[in-house]
Amino acid sequence: MEVRRFGKTDVDVPVIGLGTWLTFDVGPSGQRNANSVADAAFAAGTRFVDSSPMYGRAEHVLGSALGERRDEAFVATKIWTRSPEEGREQLRQQLDHFAGRVDLEQVHNLVAWKRQLAWLEDEREAGTIRFLGATHYSASAFDELEQVMRTGRIEAIQIPYNPVERDVERRILPLAEELDLGVIAMRPLGGEGALLPGPDPAKLAPLGVETWAEALLEWALSDPRVHVVIPATSDPDHARANARAGRLPWFGPDEREVIGRLAASTR
Ligand SMILES: NC(=O)c1ccc[n+]([C@@H]2O[C@H](COP(=O)([O-])OP(=O)(O)OC[C@H]3O[C@@H](n4cnc5c(N)ncnc54)[C@H](OP(=O)(O)O)[C@@H]3O)[C@@H](O)[C@H]2O)c1
């Protein structure tokens, strides 16, 4: 799987990551399946995993699924609360789940970002957190996201990017490139797989991909300003299939346009 240097950090990340929203919010009976998804993803080269306190039991389940592999993983998670005290409690729990450190701590949906960044920077200084980031799922918040990016206080952003959600192309991706920030593409399959199952597989053959999911993931990664995509799955076979999208060659502008048209027509 291809790796990309994650913005201005010294870390190379394999381009296919693993999201955990809904799929890892499971009880004890679902842990075994979550382990199998993580096994399949890691065997295929995935290392970047993304979670949040907003995702119910997902951080706990992810921590258990990683187990002894914790050191191989790049754990991205989030702080999601207006209160710094509660934020500190969220970090405390994450340190339990992820063997004492978080690789990328993101301010989820920009909630109280000024207040949260103030203490998160101390944690980064102390080494419990390696890098800081900010996320938002809605284009209506991109002015504020731009403001955070320009502070110079974060190393990465997480934004929605797929053929029918391209608002980031106007200002966010150019700014991320200028500031050398890591870029994580969330909702690469449309958000909860909204762009699936997609067109007739026969239409994909000329694109050199086997599945529509692969086409969508490769579509996002064909923009070199994106470093990692984080599809979520509860199916080990899907995790393996998604990993196949992390290989060269990337799509050119014509192929991206074809995929854009197919995506629009299958909505
Ligand atoms: N920061 C934020 O505000 C925010 C918001 C949304 C999402 N996120 C992050 O981004 C991640 C991804 O977004 P998302 O979970 O909304 O949606 P997504 O990754 O676009 O789609 C996930 C869905 O696609 C299906 N899927 C995955 N691979 C497949 C394959 N190869 N073939 C067929 N179906 C496949 C999964 O079903 P199966 O289980 O059947 O595979 C799942 O239902 C989240 O998990 C989360 O970590 C962040």
The ligand as a Tripos MOL2 file, in Angstrom:
@<TRIPOS>MOLECULE
LIG
   48    52     1     0     0
SMALL
NO_CHARGES

@<TRIPOS>ATOM
      1 N1        -15.3850   14.1050   12.1390 N.am      1 LIG1
      2 C1        -16.5980   13.9450   11.7020 C.2       1 LIG1
      3 O1        -17.4540   14.8180   11.8100 O.2       1 LIG1
      4 C2        -16.9360   12.6590   10.9940 C.ar      1 LIG1
      5 C3        -18.1700   12.5240   10.4090 C.ar      1 LIG1
      6 C4        -18.4120   11.3670    9.7320 C.ar      1 LIG1
      7 C5        -17.4460   10.3780    9.6820 C.ar      1 LIG1
      8 N2        -16.2510   10.5250   10.2860 N.ar      1 LIG1
      9 C6        -15.2030    9.4600   10.2390 C.3       1 LIG1
     10 O2        -15.1150    8.9860    8.9020 O.3       1 LIG1
     11 C7        -15.3570    7.5710    8.8820 C.3       1 LIG1
     12 C8        -16.0040    7.1840    7.5730 C.3       1 LIG1
     13 O3        -17.2710    7.8060    7.3870 O.3       1 LIG1
     14 P1        -18.6440    6.9980    7.4450 P.3       1 LIG1
     15 O4        -18.4900    5.9010    8.4370 O.co2     1 LIG1
     16 O5        -19.7520    7.9430    7.5890 O.co2     1 LIG1
     17 O6        -18.9070    6.4270    6.0050 O.3       1 LIG1
     18 P2        -18.1760    5.7280    4.8200 P.3       1 LIG1
     19 O7        -16.8330    5.2190    5.1830 O.co2     1 LIG1
     20 O8        -18.3350    6.6680    3.6960 O.co2     1 LIG1
     21 O9        -19.1150    4.4470    4.6250 O.3       1 LIG1
     22 C9        -19.1710    3.4150    5.5580 C.3       1 LIG1
     23 C10       -20.1360    2.3580    5.0530 C.3       1 LIG1
     24 O10       -19.6520    1.7990    3.8420 O.3       1 LIG1
     25 C11       -19.7570    0.3910    3.8670 C.3       1 LIG1
     26 N3        -18.5570   -0.1600    3.2020 N.ar      1 LIG1
     27 C12       -17.2580    0.0670    3.5310 C.ar      1 LIG1
     28 N4        -16.4350   -0.5630    2.6650 N.ar      1 LIG1
     29 C13       -17.2340   -1.2150    1.7900 C.ar      1 LIG1
     30 C14       -16.9740   -2.0460    0.6670 C.ar      1 LIG1
     31 N5        -15.7260   -2.3400    0.2650 N.pl3     1 LIG1
     32 N6        -18.0360   -2.5430   -0.0140 N.ar      1 LIG1
     33 C15       -19.2880   -2.2640    0.3660 C.ar      1 LIG1
     34 N7        -19.6050   -1.5010    1.4120 N.ar      1 LIG1
     35 C16       -18.5750   -0.9630    2.1210 C.ar      1 LIG1
     36 C17       -19.8220   -0.0110    5.3060 C.3       1 LIG1
     37 O11       -20.7040   -1.0950    5.4340 O.3       1 LIG1
     38 P3        -20.1310   -2.5530    5.8530 P.3       1 LIG1
     39 O12       -20.0200   -2.5040    7.3190 O.co2     1 LIG1
     40 O13       -21.1630   -3.4980    5.3320 O.co2     1 LIG1
     41 O14       -18.8090   -2.7250    5.1650 O.co2     1 LIG1
     42 C18       -20.3830    1.2290    6.0110 C.3       1 LIG1
     43 O15       -21.7650    1.1330    6.1450 O.3       1 LIG1
     44 C19       -16.2030    7.3510   10.1340 C.3       1 LIG1
     45 O16       -16.2470    5.9950   10.5320 O.3       1 LIG1
     46 C20       -15.5270    8.2530   11.1110 C.3       1 LIG1
     47 O17       -14.3440    7.6340   11.6130 O.3       1 LIG1
     48 C21       -15.9790   11.6570   10.9170 C.ar      1 LIG1
@<TRIPOS>BOND
     1     1     2 1
     2     2     3 2
     3     2     4 1
     4     4     5 ar
     5     4    48 ar
     6     5     6 ar
     7     6     7 ar
     8     7     8 ar
     9     8     9 1
    10     8    48 ar
    11     9    10 1
    12     9    46 1
    13    10    11 1
    14    11    12 1
    15    11    44 1
    16    12    13 1
    17    13    14 1
    18    14    15 2
    19    14    16 1
    20    14    17 1
    21    17    18 1
    22    18    19 2
    23    18    20 1
    24    18    21 1
    25    21    22 1
    26    22    23 1
    27    23    24 1
    28    23    42 1
    29    24    25 1
    30    25    26 1
    31    25    36 1
    32    26    27 ar
    33    26    35 ar
    34    27    28 ar
    35    28    29 ar
    36    29    30 ar
    37    29    35 ar
    38    30    31 1
    39    30    32 ar
    40    32    33 ar
    41    33    34 ar
    42    34    35 ar
    43    36    37 1
    44    36    42 1
    45    37    38 1
    46    38    39 2
    47    38    40 1
    48    38    41 1
    49    42    43 1
    50    44    45 1
    51    44    46 1
    52    46    47 1
@<TRIPOS>SUBSTRUCTURE
     1 LIG1         1 GROUP 0 **** ****
